[in-house]
Amino acid sequence: MSPEKYLLRDLKSNTELLLLSEFMKNPSVKRRDVARRLGITEQAVSQYISGLESRGLITEIEGLPKPTRKGVQFLQERLTELNEEIRNILREIRVIDTCVALAGARIEANQRVGLVMRHGKLVALPSARAASTGTAITDADRGEEVLIGNLQGVVEMNLGELLILQAPSAASGGSRRIDKQIAGIALREFKYDLVAAGDIVGEVVSRKLGLTPTIIYAPIQASMTALSKGLNVLFIGTRESADEIIESVEELKKRTGYSIGFRTIDIRKEE
């Protein structure tokens, strides 16, 4: 399979675009000045110009390179393609220019704020001393939502941990065949923020253990979202749902390199 073609990797073509844009912005610019701006030699500039001339993208008038109509069209088309490629990459890696946070204190519009994760929520504080910062676009009292722009840096956060209590399937006895002693020991040793019921058996087991599931609907997706925000999740379900969330954890690591710590405890009662 041939590799994907990325315009960003085409150094020669991108240098040509920069040259064309320089000659369009400043028709009287000297070759040595262009060379200095682009960090290449004057000889390299001349070689690029010769190549552009041979393709009808540049013509020389009184010794100065001028983009032709074809050259201007080429520049516009390639810049549009580059812009689309960059926008696609930004979407894929989820780069954002604004976000909504919870105000940790009174915040005024245009105030510089620090962004931190607290209990799985993005909180804005009236201090720029944080790994991620931004500027408040709106006023907000403590506990209100605040729109943040001019984002810089990456929010510091740790991924949550996952404990899976694997219950027997309904065909194997379901909630009637769990070992409450093993489950109780696991619950005492694991500090969890949320309880997720992976399926109906998991929901019933949760209640039999004295727990109220926080997550019932779309348990895999909701659990992964919580884990990505630094919350510890207690996941209770049968082998099938346990395998699903483990697969999601492994897929996250494969896709992003981020690893969520997890362990599985079988709470089936021995015969």
N, C-alpha and C positions, 0 to 999 in steps of 0.2 A: 504494500500500500504506500503510495507516494505521500510525503508530508504535506500538511496544509500550507498554503502560501499566505504569508502575512506581509502586508505592505510595510509594516514597521521594520521588518528585517532587511528590506531592500535599501542598503546604504547608498548605492549609486543613484537610484531614482529619487530618494529623499534629498540628496545633495543637489540634484538637478532642480527639485522644487524650491529649495532654499535660494539657489542662484536666480531662478526666474522671479521669485518674490522680491529679492533684493533689487533686481533691475527694474521691476515694476514700481516699487516704492520710491526709488531714487534714480531716474533716468540718466543722471550725470555721474553716477557713482563710478569710481575708479576700480580697476581689477584688484589692485593691491589692498584697497579698503575692504572689498568683499572677502578677499582671502583672509585678512586679519579677523573679520567678524566671524567667519566660519571655521577658523582655526586650521586652514589648509594653505598650501603654498600657492603663489601666484601662477606658477606653471600648471598646477592642478586645475586652477580656475580656467586657464586658457584651454586646457584639454577638454574640460567639461563644455565650454562654450563651443568648441569645434564640433563636439558630438551633437549638441543641441541645434547648431546651424545645419548640420547634415540632415537632420530630421525636420527641418523647416520650422523649428520652435523659436529660433532667435535669428535676427538679422543685424548686421553692423551698419550703423549710420554715423558717419563722421568719426569712425573709430570707436564708437560706443555701442555695446550690445543692447538691442531692443527686442523684447518679446514680440513675436508676431501674433496675429489673431489666433492662429492655431496654437501658439505657445500659451496664450492667455486661457484658451479653452482647456488645454491639457492641464494647466495649473489648477483651474477651478474644479475639474473633474477629479483629479487625483486628491486634492485637499478634501473634497466631499467624501471620497472613499475612505481616506485616512480618518476623517472625523467619525464616520460610521463605525469603523473598526475599533477606534478608541472607545466610543460610546458603548459598543457591545462588550468590550472587556470590562469597562467600569460597571456595567449592569451585572456581569457574571461574578465579579468579585465584590459586588454590593457596596461600591463606593458611593457615599451620599454627601450632599452639600448642606443639608439641613436635617434636623431631627427634633423630636419632641421629648422632653425630659420632665421629671417631677422636681419642682422647686424645693430645695432643702432649706431655704430661708427666703426672705423677701428679696426679689431680684428686680432691677430696673432695666428697661429697654436700653440697649447699647452697652450694657455692663458686660465686662469680660467674666466668664464663668469657667469653673472646672467641672468635668464630667466624670462621675464615678458610678460603679455598680454597687447597689445596696439591696440585699435580699431579692436579687433578680430583677431589680428595677433601675433604670437609668436616672440618676439624680444629678441636678445642676446645683453647684454651690458657688456663692459669690467670692470665688478665689480662683486665680489662674494657675495655682500650684497643683497641677494634676497632669497625668500623661496625655490626656485629651482635653482640649479647651475649645471654647467657642464664644460667640457673642450673642447675648439675648436679643431677640427681635421684638419680644413683647414683655410687658410688665407681668409679674406674677407674685402672689403671696405664697407663703410656705404651704406646701401641699397641693398647690395648683399646677396645672400643666404649663410649660413654658416652651416656646419655639426658639430653637438655637440655630444660628447660622455661622458662617465663617469658621467651619470646623477644622481643627488641626490635631494631629496625633491620633493615637489609638487608645481606646478605653482599656485600662488595666483590669483584668478579670481572670479568675481561674474557672475552669470547667467544673461542674458538679460531679459527684460520684453516684454510682448506681448499684443498688442491691436488689437482686431478683430473688423472690421467694417463689420457687417452682412448685405448684400444686399438682396433684394427680388430675387427670382428665375426668370428665363426668362419667365416662364409661368405666373408669377405674375406681370410682367412689367419690371423686370430686372433693367438695368441702367436708364430707363425712369421714374422709380418710387422711386428714392432716395430723401431723404431730405438733401439737400446740407448744410442747416444751422446747423443741428445736426452734420453732418460730419465735418463741418468747426470748430465747437467748440471742438470736439474731437481732431482734428489735432493740434489745438493751444495748447492744454493742454498736449499732449504727445510728448516727444522728441524721435524721431525714427531715427535709422541709416539706415534701409533698408525698402523698400516697397515690399511686396509680393502679387502677384495676385493669389488667390487660384484657379481660374477658369476663363473662358472667360468673364463672367459677371464681375468678380472682376477686370479684366484687363481694361475693358471699363469704369467701375466706377472710377478706378484710374485716367484715362486720363480726365474724366469729372470733377474730383476734382483738376485737374492741376498737377497731380503726374505722374512720369515715373516709372513704376515698375522695381525694381532691380532684382526681382526674378519672373520668369514666368514658367520655366520648373522645374518639380519635386518640387513644392512649399512647400509641407509639409516637406520633407526631408531637403531641403535647409534652410528653416526657422528654423527647429530644430537645424541644425548645427550652424547657426548664433547665435541663442539664447544660445547654449552651450558655445560659445566663448565670451559671454558677450555683444552681440549687441542687441539693442532694435529693434523689428520687428513690423511694421504696416502690418497687414494681412487683405486683403480685398477679400471677396468672399461671396457666397451664404451659406445658412444654411448647406448644405451638406459638403462643404469644411471646413466650420467653425467647424463643429462637428469632422471632421477628425483631425484637428490640436489640438483641445482640447483633443481628445482621445490620441494623441501622447504625449502631455504634462503630462496627468495623468499616462500614461504608464511609462514615464521616472521617475516620482516620485515613482511609485510602484516598479520599477526595481532597482533604485539607491538611493532613498531617497531624491534626489535633486528636489526642487520645483521651477518651473518657475511661476512668478506672471503674471496673465493675467486677462483681462476683455473683455467682449463683449458688443458692442453697436449696437443696431438695427437702421439702417439708412433708413428703409422703410418710405416712405411718407404716412402719414395717409390719409384715404379717406376723 
